[in-house]
Amino acid sequence: MAFTLDDLAAVIASRAVSTAEKSYTKSLLDRGVAHCARKFGEESVEAIVAAVEKDRKALIKEAGDVIFHLMVLLRASGAELSDVMAELEARTQQSGHAEKAARPKD
């Protein structure tokens, strides 16, 4: 059986009730949304660099970090993975170009 985003969300949830001394996840959450957002940003930049440098192995590693830190950020922000997945599902009902054109203009 393949490891899923729901599996990752469950791991994060279980570690969120641990202690910061035992869990890196808990130490991130304890530092708050802003810290979690910065970590997500750092990992995103590292993934971008790996992609631009065409370093497939590094990109895979960094992509894992990006997904993990995004999931921690969602948890810190009180956002549910199921809501993100529902948003993505709704977007698949039309083309990306049509969806983007339908967004309200700023």
Rosetta blueprint (number, residue, H / E / L):
1 M L
2 A L
3 F L
4 T L
5 L H
6 D H
7 D H
8 L H
9 A H
10 A H
11 V H
12 I H
13 A H
14 S H
15 R H
16 A H
17 V L
18 S L
19 T L
20 A L
21 E L
22 K L
23 S L
24 Y H
25 T H
26 K H
27 S H
28 L H
29 L H
30 D H
31 R L
32 G L
33 V H
34 A H
35 H H
36 C H
37 A H
38 R H
39 K H
40 F H
41 G H
42 E H
43 E H
44 S H
45 V H
46 E H
47 A H
48 I H
49 V H
50 A H
51 A H
52 V H
53 E L
54 K L
55 D L
56 R H
57 K H
58 A H
59 L H
60 I H
61 K H
62 E H
63 A H
64 G H
65 D H
66 V H
67 I H
68 F H
69 H H
70 L H
71 M H
72 V H
73 L H
74 L H
75 R H
76 A H
77 S H
78 G L
79 A L
80 E L
81 L H
82 S H
83 D H
84 V H
85 M H
86 A H
87 E H
88 L H
89 E H
90 A H
91 R H
92 T L
93 Q L
94 Q L
95 S L
96 G H
97 H H
98 A H
99 E H
100 K H
101 A H
102 A H
103 R L
104 P L
105 K L
106 D L
